[in-house]
Amino acid sequence: MKNVKFAFLLGLVVLYVGARGWFYSIPSSEEMTGAPQVEIPSEGEAAPALSTASIAPALENKQLVKEHTFKVGDSLFAVLSVLGVPHEEIFDIFKSAQKIYDLKKIIPGQKIKVFLQETPQKVGALLYQIDPLRSLKMERSETGFHAVEEKAALQREVESRGGEITDTLFESARRSSVPAEVILDLADIFAWDLDFSTEIQSGGHFRVVYEVFKHQGETFRTGRILAAEMINEGRKYRAYRFAETGEKGSYYDAEGRSLKKAFLKSPLRYRYISSGFSTRRVHPILKVSRPHLGIDYAAQHGTPVMAASSGVVTFVGWQGGHGKTVIVRHRNGYSTLYGHLSAYGEGIQKGKKIDQGETVGRVGSTGLSTGPHLHYTLMKNGKAIDPKSAGVVRGDPLSKTLEALFLEQVQQLNRYLEHPSEAPPKNGST
C-alpha cells in the first residue's frame, strides 16, 4: 500500500513539473541536467563586473548575493538551481523574461547576479548581462517578477589623430591608430578634392578629429568626423562638419563653402591606379600605340563603380574593347564612360536619372582586358579630357545667418587640428 501511495505522489509531481515546463516553454530536461561550477566570490574576492546601481541598496544589503559567469555547456536552469533558486521560481523567471530576452540562449561569458532572501529562500532581484551594454533586470513584485531592459550610457569623447603619409593614406593612418571606418569616411569627405589613388604623395600629412563612444574606458564604436585636414604636395585641405538644428549635417571648408562639387575625383571608393592619363600608351592586349584618354583603375572584381556626377544614362551595353559599358550624360556638356564592367548597377538602363555616387556597375574584365579594372573616361562635348580638368562647381554654401555660429565652431575645432595636445576635453553621455 505504501508503494502505491508513493508511486501516486511521484506521478503527481512529474505531471506538475511537466505541465509547467510545457506551459512556459522552458529548456528541455537535457538542458536542465548537469551541475555547473558556480562562481560564488569569497569575502574580499573581486566579483565579475555587473552593475547593481539600479538595484535598491536595501535589497543588496539584506539579501544574499550570488553570481556566476556562464561557460560552455551551462544552462540557466542548472545554474540557478545551484545558486539556490527554488525550482518553481525558475519557471516564473523564464516566463517573465520572455518579452525582453530568451533565457534559453546562454552565451559563454554572460554574467548573472541573484539577490536571494534567506528566510524563506526566494529571489528578490536578478541581473542578467545580455551583452556589455545591455542587461535584464528582474525584481519581485506583488504580481510576480517585473522585467525591464537596461542600457548602459556611453560616454562620448573626441579624439584627434594624425601623422605623415609614407605610403598610402590607409596604411599610414592605421599606423597612427585611426580606426579603419574613420579612414574610409575621411576619404569620402575629400572625394571631391583628392583622388586617393592617384594624387596622394609620400611626405604629405593628415589629421582627423572624430567622436568615440566608450563604456568603462573601453571604446565600443566611433562616431562622426568633426574636422579633418589633408596636406598634399604642399596644399592644405580642411573640412569641418556643421549641421543646422534637426538637419543631417555636411562638410564645409573654413569659409563655409560646401566641399561637394560637380564631379568626384574618382568613381571608386576602394581603389588604386594601374595606369594614369596620357596621350600615348601601348595597349596591353592589342600591343599597339594608341591614345588612352582616361584612367584605368585596378580593383577587385565586383567593386562598386559610382557615378562621378549626377546625370542621365545614355548607353548601357557592350561597346567593343570596353566590354560592358555605361555612359552617363551630365550638365554643361560633360559625360562619363565606365568600361570593362562585370555587371550593371540595379535598375541602370538608358534614360534613367542617377545621382552622384549612385552605383552604375561593378568592376570586371569584360572586353579587351588583362584583369579586373575599371576604364573611366571623362568627356566634354564629346571629346575626352583629363579628369583633373572637370568642372569645380560647388554645392550650396552656408547661409549668412549661420556664418557666426559656423566660424565659432571652426575656431573650436582648429584647436584639435593645430594643437591636439592642448585641446579641451569635449565629453558627454549618450
C-alpha positions in Angstrom: 0.0 0.0 0.0 2.8 2.4 0.9 4.4 1.7 -2.5 1.2 2.5 -4.3 0.9 5.9 -2.4 4.5 6.7 -3.1 4.1 6.0 -6.8 0.9 8.0 -6.9 2.6 11.1 -5.3 5.6 10.7 -7.5 3.3 10.7 -10.6 1.6 13.9 -9.5 5.0 15.6 -9.1 6.1 14.5 -12.5 2.8 15.7 -14.1 3.1 19.1 -12.3 6.7 19.7 -13.4 6.0 18.5 -16.9 2.9 20.8 -17.2 4.8 23.9 -16.1 7.7 23.1 -18.4 5.3 22.8 -21.4 3.4 25.9 -20.5 6.4 28.1 -20.1 8.5 26.6 -23.0 11.5 26.2 -20.7 14.6 24.3 -21.7 14.4 20.5 -22.2 15.3 18.1 -19.5 18.6 17.6 -21.2 19.4 21.3 -21.0 18.5 21.3 -17.3 20.8 18.5 -16.2 24.3 18.9 -15.0 25.6 21.0 -12.1 27.8 23.8 -13.3 30.8 25.1 -11.3 29.2 28.2 -9.9 31.5 31.1 -9.1 30.5 32.5 -5.6 33.1 35.1 -4.7 34.5 34.7 -1.2 34.8 37.6 1.2 37.3 40.1 -0.2 37.4 38.5 -3.6 36.5 40.7 -6.6 33.3 39.7 -8.4 32.7 39.8 -12.1 31.6 43.3 -13.2 27.8 43.6 -13.4 26.4 46.9 -12.3 23.9 46.8 -9.4 23.4 50.6 -9.3 19.7 50.2 -10.3 19.0 47.6 -7.5 17.8 49.2 -4.3 20.6 49.4 -1.8 18.4 48.0 0.9 17.9 44.8 -1.2 21.6 44.3 -1.7 22.4 44.8 2.0 19.7 42.5 3.3 19.9 39.7 0.8 22.5 37.0 -0.1 24.1 38.0 -3.4 25.4 35.2 -5.6 26.7 35.4 -9.2 28.1 33.3 -12.0 29.8 33.7 -15.3 28.5 31.2 -17.9 30.7 28.7 -19.5 30.3 26.3 -22.4 27.7 23.7 -21.6 25.9 25.7 -18.8 22.2 26.1 -18.7 20.3 28.8 -16.8 18.1 26.2 -15.1 21.1 24.3 -13.7 23.0 27.4 -12.7 20.0 28.9 -10.8 19.4 25.6 -9.1 23.0 25.5 -7.8 22.8 29.2 -6.8 19.8 28.2 -4.6 16.8 29.5 -6.5 13.7 27.4 -5.9 12.6 25.4 -9.0 9.1 27.0 -9.1 10.7 30.4 -9.2 13.0 29.4 -12.1 9.8 28.7 -14.1 8.4 32.2 -13.2 11.7 33.9 -14.1 11.8 32.2 -17.6 8.2 33.3 -18.2 8.7 36.9 -17.0 11.9 37.4 -19.1 10.4 36.2 -22.4 9.2 39.6 -23.6 12.8 41.0 -23.3 15.2 38.1 -23.7 15.0 34.4 -24.2 16.9 33.0 -21.3 17.4 29.7 -23.1 20.0 31.5 -25.2 23.0 31.2 -23.0 26.3 32.6 -24.4 29.6 31.8 -22.6 30.9 35.0 -20.9 27.5 36.3 -20.0 27.1 37.1 -16.3 24.2 36.7 -13.8 23.7 38.1 -10.3 21.0 36.8 -8.0 19.7 38.5 -4.8 18.3 35.9 -2.5 16.2 36.3 0.6 17.4 33.8 3.1 14.2 33.0 5.1 12.2 31.8 3.3 14.7 31.4 0.5 13.4 33.2 -2.6 14.6 35.6 -5.3 14.3 39.3 -4.5 16.0 40.5 -7.7 18.1 39.2 -10.6 20.5 40.9 -13.0 21.4 39.2 -16.3 24.1 40.6 -18.6 22.8 40.2 -22.2 25.9 41.9 -23.6 28.4 44.5 -22.4 25.9 47.3 -22.9 22.5 45.7 -22.1 21.2 43.9 -19.0 18.0 42.3 -18.0 16.8 43.4 -14.6 14.1 41.4 -12.7 12.6 42.4 -9.4 9.9 40.7 -7.3 6.6 42.5 -7.3 3.2 41.7 -5.8 2.1 40.0 -9.0 5.4 38.1 -9.7 8.6 39.2 -11.4 8.8 42.6 -13.2 11.4 42.5 -16.0 13.0 45.5 -17.7 15.9 46.0 -20.1 18.6 48.4 -19.0 21.1 50.0 -21.4 24.5 51.3 -20.2 25.2 55.0 -21.0 28.0 55.5 -23.5 30.5 58.3 -22.8 31.2 60.5 -25.8 34.7 61.7 -26.3 36.6 63.5 -29.1 39.9 62.1 -30.4 42.4 63.8 -32.6 45.0 61.7 -34.5 47.3 62.4 -37.4 50.7 61.7 -39.0 52.8 61.7 -42.1 51.8 59.8 -45.2 54.7 57.5 -46.1 52.8 55.1 -48.4 49.0 55.0 -48.7 46.7 57.1 -46.6 45.0 53.9 -45.2 48.3 52.2 -44.1 49.7 55.5 -42.7 46.6 56.3 -40.7 46.3 52.7 -39.4 49.8 53.1 -38.0 48.6 56.2 -36.2 45.8 54.0 -34.6 43.0 55.6 -36.6 40.1 53.1 -36.9 39.5 51.8 -40.4 36.0 53.1 -40.7 37.2 56.6 -39.8 39.8 56.4 -42.6 37.2 55.5 -45.2 35.0 58.3 -44.0 37.9 60.7 -44.3 38.5 59.6 -48.0 34.8 60.2 -48.7 34.8 63.7 -47.2 37.7 64.8 -49.5 36.4 62.7 -52.5 35.7 65.9 -54.5 39.2 67.4 -54.0 41.5 64.4 -53.9 41.8 61.1 -55.7 43.4 59.0 -53.1 44.5 56.5 -55.8 46.5 58.9 -58.0 47.2 62.2 -56.2 48.3 61.3 -52.6 52.1 61.7 -52.4 54.5 60.5 -49.7 55.5 63.3 -47.4 52.0 64.6 -47.0 50.2 64.8 -43.7 46.8 64.2 -42.3 44.9 64.9 -39.1 41.3 63.8 -38.3 39.1 64.7 -35.3 36.3 62.3 -34.6 33.9 61.0 -32.0 34.4 57.8 -30.0 31.8 56.3 -27.6 33.1 54.4 -24.6 31.8 52.4 -21.6 34.0 51.9 -18.6 37.0 53.1 -20.6 36.5 50.7 -23.4 35.7 52.1 -26.9 32.6 50.5 -28.4 32.2 52.4 -31.6 33.3 55.5 -33.4 31.1 58.3 -34.5 31.2 61.2 -36.9 34.3 63.0 -38.2 34.1 66.6 -36.8 37.1 68.1 -38.6 39.9 66.9 -40.9 43.0 68.2 -42.6 45.0 66.8 -45.6 48.2 68.3 -46.7 49.3 67.0 -50.1 52.1 68.4 -52.3 52.2 71.5 -50.1 48.5 72.2 -50.5 46.3 72.2 -47.4 42.7 70.9 -47.4 40.4 71.3 -44.4 36.9 70.1 -43.7 34.5 71.0 -40.9 31.2 69.2 -40.1 28.3 71.6 -39.5 24.6 70.9 -39.1 21.6 73.1 -38.5 19.3 72.1 -35.7 17.4 69.0 -36.8 19.4 68.6 -40.1 21.7 65.8 -41.2 24.8 68.0 -41.5 27.5 68.3 -44.1 31.2 69.3 -44.6 32.5 72.8 -45.5 35.8 74.5 -45.8 36.9 77.2 -43.4 35.0 79.8 -45.3 31.7 77.9 -45.2 31.8 76.7 -48.8 30.4 73.2 -49.4 33.0 70.5 -50.2 30.6 68.9 -52.6 31.4 69.6 -56.2 30.1 68.7 -59.6 32.4 65.7 -60.0 34.0 63.2 -57.7 37.7 62.9 -58.2 37.4 59.1 -58.5 34.5 56.8 -59.3 35.8 54.1 -57.0 35.8 54.1 -53.2 38.3 51.3 -52.8 40.9 51.9 -55.4 44.4 52.2 -56.8 45.6 53.2 -60.2 47.0 50.8 -62.9 47.7 53.5 -65.5 47.3 57.2 -65.5 46.1 59.8 -68.0 48.4 60.0 -71.1 48.1 60.7 -74.8 50.1 57.7 -75.9 50.5 54.2 -74.4 50.8 50.6 -75.7 47.6 48.8 -75.2 48.3 45.7 -73.1 46.3 43.3 -75.4 46.4 45.0 -78.8 50.1 45.8 -78.3 49.8 48.9 -80.4 50.3 52.5 -79.6 47.0 54.3 -79.2 45.6 57.3 -77.3 44.3 56.4 -73.9 42.3 59.4 -72.8 41.1 58.1 -69.5 42.2 56.3 -66.4 42.3 52.5 -65.6 41.6 51.8 -62.0 42.7 48.3 -61.0 40.4 47.0 -58.3 38.9 43.7 -57.1 36.3 42.1 -59.3 32.8 43.3 -58.2 33.9 46.5 -56.6 31.1 49.1 -56.9 31.6 51.8 -59.5 30.0 55.2 -58.6 28.6 57.9 -60.9 31.1 60.7 -60.8 28.3 63.2 -61.1 24.5 63.3 -61.3 23.1 62.9 -64.8 21.1 60.7 -67.2 22.2 57.2 -68.5 22.6 57.4 -72.3 24.1 54.0 -73.0 24.1 50.6 -71.4 25.6 47.6 -73.2 28.6 46.2 -75.0 31.0 48.7 -76.6 33.8 47.0 -78.4 37.0 46.7 -76.4 35.4 48.4 -73.4 33.1 45.3 -72.9 30.1 46.0 -70.7 29.9 49.8 -70.6 27.7 52.6 -69.1 27.8 56.2 -70.4 26.2 59.0 -68.4 25.4 62.5 -69.6 25.9 65.3 -67.2 25.3 69.1 -67.2 27.3 71.6 -69.2 28.3 69.2 -71.9 30.1 66.7 -69.7 29.7 62.9 -70.0 31.5 59.9 -68.3 32.2 56.4 -69.6 32.6 53.3 -67.3 34.1 50.3 -69.1 35.1 46.6 -68.6 32.2 46.2 -66.1 31.3 42.7 -64.8 27.6 43.8 -64.1 25.4 46.9 -64.3 24.0 48.6 -61.3 20.5 47.8 -60.1 18.0 49.5 -62.4 20.6 51.0 -64.6 19.1 51.5 -68.1 19.1 54.0 -70.8 17.1 57.2 -69.8 17.5 56.6 -66.0 18.3 59.6 -63.9 21.0 58.9 -61.4 22.6 60.8 -58.5 26.3 61.4 -57.8 27.7 58.4 -56.0 25.0 56.0 -57.2 26.2 52.6 -58.3 26.3 52.3 -62.1 28.1 49.0 -62.2 30.8 46.7 -60.8 34.4 46.3 -61.7 35.1 43.4 -64.1 37.3 42.3 -67.0 35.0 42.3 -70.0 36.2 43.3 -73.5 39.9 43.7 -74.1 41.2 43.4 -70.6 44.1 41.7 -68.9 42.4 41.6 -65.5 39.8 43.2 -63.3 39.8 47.0 -63.6 37.6 50.0 -64.5 38.2 52.1 -67.5 37.0 55.6 -66.8 36.8 58.4 -69.3 35.5 62.0 -68.8 34.3 63.8 -71.9 33.5 67.5 -72.7 31.2 68.0 -75.7 32.1 64.5 -76.9 35.9 65.0 -76.6 37.9 63.0 -74.0 39.6 65.3 -71.4 41.8 64.8 -68.4 39.5 64.1 -65.4 41.5 66.6 -63.4 40.0 69.3 -65.7 36.5 68.6 -64.6 34.3 71.5 -63.5 34.5 72.6 -59.9 31.0 73.9 -59.4 30.4 73.6 -55.6 27.3 72.8 -53.6 25.3 75.5 -51.8 27.3 77.5 -49.2 26.1 78.1 -45.7 23.5 80.9 -45.3 24.7 84.2 -44.0 22.6 83.8 -40.8 24.7 80.8 -39.8 28.2 82.2 -40.5 28.8 83.4 -37.0 27.9 80.1 -35.4 29.9 78.2 -38.0 33.0 80.3 -37.5 32.8 79.9 -33.8 32.7 76.1 -34.3 35.6 76.3 -36.7 37.8 78.1 -34.1 37.0 75.4 -31.5 37.8 72.5 -33.9 41.0 74.2 -35.1 42.4 73.7 -31.6 42.1 69.9 -32.2 43.7 70.2 -35.7 46.5 72.6 -34.8 47.2 71.9 -31.1 45.7 68.4 -30.3 47.6 68.0 -27.0 46.2 71.3 -25.7 42.6 70.8 -27.0 40.0 71.0 -24.3 38.0 67.8 -23.5 34.7 67.5 -25.2 32.8 64.8 -23.4 29.3 63.8 -22.8 27.0 60.9 -22.3 24.6 59.4 -24.8 
